[in-house]
Amino acid sequence: MLLEKGVNLLSNNLPKVISPKTHAIIDYAVVAGGFFAIAGVAWKRHKPAAIASLICGIGETTVAMLTDYPGGVGINAIDFPTHGKIDAGIAAAVGSLPNLMEFTDEWPAWFFRSHALAIATVTGLTDFTGQRPAIRRRYQAA
């Protein structure tokens, strides 16, 4: 949790360099894909981690599909700024799963903690307000 807070502090001071389209690609390929991959790997060896990872993958995919951004399915039930708030909550929840499910000292814990850190970092670097072109122009002029 402390590391996540540090990433959020740092990323809030950096330019928002991730566009909605790139964020959608990361949501599907890295975040959800990572959860589904670990669910498959852990299924026979560590059932609690596999189930937690499968639930997180389904949740992340559902949020991505319902978001009004490139990569959504057109339902547009979640606006992009709200998606960012959900991502922050997902990062916190994912980081606490090893403690909650009592596998803190076991091999899957590193995945959940590092994935939470990655989600927090991507969230902190994403332009949820649509001001990215203005930021780019400002840095090009300097």
C-alpha positions as CSV (number, residue, x, y, z in Angstrom):
1,M,0.0,0.0,0.0
2,L,2.8,2.4,0.9
3,L,4.5,1.7,-2.5
4,E,1.2,2.4,-4.3
5,K,0.8,5.7,-2.5
6,G,4.3,6.6,-3.6
7,V,3.6,5.8,-7.2
8,N,0.4,7.8,-7.1
9,L,2.2,10.8,-5.6
10,L,4.9,10.6,-8.3
11,S,2.6,10.0,-11.2
12,N,0.3,12.9,-10.2
13,N,3.3,15.2,-10.9
14,L,4.1,13.7,-14.3
15,P,2.5,14.6,-17.6
16,K,-0.5,12.5,-18.5
17,V,1.0,10.6,-21.4
18,I,-1.4,7.6,-21.7
19,S,-4.3,8.2,-24.1
20,P,-7.7,6.6,-23.7
21,K,-7.0,4.2,-26.6
22,T,-3.6,3.2,-25.1
23,H,-5.3,2.8,-21.7
24,A,-7.9,0.4,-23.3
25,I,-5.1,-1.7,-24.8
26,I,-3.3,-1.9,-21.4
27,D,-6.6,-2.8,-19.7
28,Y,-7.3,-5.8,-22.0
29,A,-3.8,-7.0,-22.8
30,V,-1.8,-6.4,-19.6
31,V,-4.2,-6.1,-16.8
32,A,-7.0,-8.5,-17.7
33,G,-4.6,-10.7,-19.7
34,G,-2.2,-11.0,-16.7
35,F,-5.1,-12.0,-14.4
36,F,-6.3,-14.7,-16.8
37,A,-2.8,-16.0,-17.3
38,I,-2.1,-16.4,-13.6
39,A,-5.5,-18.0,-13.1
40,G,-4.5,-20.6,-15.6
41,V,-1.0,-21.1,-14.2
42,A,-2.2,-21.3,-10.5
43,W,-5.3,-23.4,-11.1
44,K,-3.8,-26.7,-10.0
45,R,-1.1,-25.4,-7.6
46,H,-2.8,-22.6,-5.8
47,K,-6.6,-22.5,-6.0
48,P,-7.2,-19.4,-3.9
49,A,-4.9,-17.3,-6.0
50,A,-6.3,-18.7,-9.2
51,I,-9.9,-17.9,-8.2
52,A,-9.0,-14.4,-7.0
53,S,-7.1,-13.8,-10.3
54,L,-10.0,-15.1,-12.4
55,I,-12.5,-12.8,-10.5
56,C,-10.2,-9.8,-11.0
57,G,-9.8,-10.6,-14.7
58,I,-13.5,-10.8,-15.2
59,G,-14.0,-7.6,-13.2
60,E,-11.4,-5.7,-15.2
61,T,-12.7,-6.9,-18.5
62,T,-16.3,-6.0,-17.6
63,V,-15.2,-2.5,-16.5
64,A,-13.2,-2.0,-19.7
65,M,-16.1,-3.2,-21.9
66,L,-18.6,-0.9,-20.2
67,T,-16.4,2.2,-20.4
68,D,-17.0,5.0,-22.9
69,Y,-13.6,4.8,-24.6
70,P,-12.0,3.1,-27.6
71,G,-12.2,-0.6,-26.7
72,G,-15.5,-0.4,-25.0
73,V,-18.4,-2.3,-26.5
74,G,-20.7,0.7,-27.1
75,I,-22.8,0.5,-24.0
76,N,-20.9,3.4,-22.4
77,A,-22.3,2.8,-18.9
78,I,-19.1,4.2,-17.4
79,D,-17.5,7.5,-18.4
80,F,-13.7,7.6,-18.7
81,P,-13.0,9.8,-15.6
82,T,-15.1,7.3,-13.5
83,H,-13.2,4.5,-15.0
84,G,-10.0,6.1,-13.6
85,K,-11.6,6.1,-10.1
86,I,-12.6,2.5,-10.5
87,D,-9.0,1.6,-11.5
88,A,-7.7,3.3,-8.4
89,G,-10.0,1.1,-6.3
90,I,-9.1,-2.0,-8.2
91,A,-5.4,-1.3,-7.6
92,A,-6.0,-1.0,-3.9
93,A,-8.1,-4.2,-3.8
94,V,-5.7,-6.2,-5.9
95,G,-2.8,-5.2,-3.6
96,S,-4.6,-6.3,-0.5
97,L,-5.7,-9.7,-1.9
98,P,-2.7,-11.7,-0.7
99,N,-3.4,-10.6,2.9
100,L,-7.2,-11.0,2.6
101,M,-6.9,-14.5,1.1
102,E,-4.0,-15.5,3.4
103,F,-1.3,-16.2,0.9
104,T,1.0,-13.3,1.9
105,D,4.2,-15.4,1.9
106,E,3.4,-17.6,-1.1
107,W,4.5,-17.3,-4.7
108,P,1.3,-15.6,-6.1
109,A,1.6,-12.7,-3.7
110,W,4.3,-11.1,-5.8
111,F,2.0,-11.1,-8.9
112,F,-0.9,-9.4,-7.1
113,R,1.3,-6.7,-5.5
114,S,3.2,-6.0,-8.7
115,H,0.0,-5.9,-10.7
116,A,-1.6,-3.5,-8.2
117,L,1.5,-1.3,-8.7
118,A,1.2,-1.4,-12.4
119,I,-2.5,-0.6,-12.3
120,A,-1.8,2.4,-10.0
121,T,1.0,3.6,-12.3
122,V,-1.1,3.4,-15.5
123,T,-4.0,5.1,-13.7
124,G,-1.7,7.9,-12.5
125,L,-0.2,8.4,-16.0
126,T,-3.5,8.4,-17.9
127,D,-5.2,11.5,-19.2
128,F,-8.7,11.1,-18.0
129,T,-9.7,14.7,-18.7
130,G,-8.9,15.0,-22.4
131,Q,-6.1,17.6,-21.9
132,R,-3.3,15.5,-23.3
133,P,-2.9,17.5,-26.6
134,A,-2.5,20.7,-24.6
135,I,0.1,19.1,-22.4
136,R,2.0,17.8,-25.5
137,R,2.0,21.3,-27.1
138,R,3.2,22.8,-23.9
139,Y,6.2,20.5,-23.7
140,Q,7.0,20.8,-27.4
141,A,7.1,24.6,-27.2
142,A,9.5,24.5,-24.2
